[in-house]
């Protein structure tokens, strides 16, 4: 076959990008093809901004042309990502009209303490008098029902203005909706992929949140398609990234930060939190043991010019309280309580700076409750 534009378009009618019913020719993913002798320049416009999806599609196109037309063709790609509209349409705003700020809690790696951070910060803010909710979307291990002692609870349905909604489960003053209320542990695998994104989005919009100052969105670990789909379709006010100071975790954290900063996503990063910073034994309380390395997250924050919200050491009691189902930040006058109080203050200050939609009366209310200063970009 001849290596020309017409033939290439014809053979690419059999190539599909993931999640699309139409071929890349019909759906307009192939924006342009130019052929110069053996060199083929292809312009791609993709919806899916992940590097993985891009590499996969470029690989399939190259293989198809090599196999069906000319194995010597040199194919160059100029790939652009289609701009996604921000989730600002009126129906989304109306559905979540009682929720003032949505804070995504993210960790690119699993097991670094994302859920522990979410639960203890939410409990601290609830204790201060704020109205707080958590949406636990961690499909790989929804641990928040256990941490809030409501494992096995079944949310009840209700009607709000004639529309069916689900009531969240309340514990320690926090309204919780979790993927864990609807799945059994061994069913987690069924939730992967587009089905998970759809179910999770539905969960946020179908929950009867009522009035909330803060809704924490506990994301599954990673930076794959489920995350992209969630952060693109939910009006997130800001994101917090949790990492341990360990090198492998830091590399993943960088990837997580990049995801939120992508042009098509553009969610403000409120800051980084370093968890499991060090360990202090009862025998030698003056010695800090830097088990996962020293200050790695602090340096990363500095390097990327992102706020550092604080460090949380390894506390045996933090782990025990999580397993027992009572957030450790609720222990009066404890080191853990003080840590979470300080971090919550900085977090809320950063949020107020960025959430320019917060009315001044709300800012005054929150800053009085949390005890932080009100510096809104508008003022
Ligand atoms: P993730 O949500 O990132 O998967 P978790 O919050 O479930 O991680 O934490 C993983 C485990 O580590 C849990 O058993 C939790 O109790 C424990 N853990 C997290 N942070 C700390 C800490 N600072 N000190 C002690 N144990 C911790």
Boltz pocket constraint, residues with backbone or C-beta under 6 A from the ligand:
constraints:
  - pocket:
      binder: B
      contacts: [[A, 107], [A, 109], [A, 110], [A, 111], [A, 112], [A, 113], [A, 114], [A, 115], [A, 116], [A, 117], [A, 143], [A, 275], [A, 276], [A, 312], [A, 313], [A, 314], [A, 315], [A, 316], [A, 318], [A, 319], [A, 320], [A, 322], [A, 323]]
      max_distance: 6.0
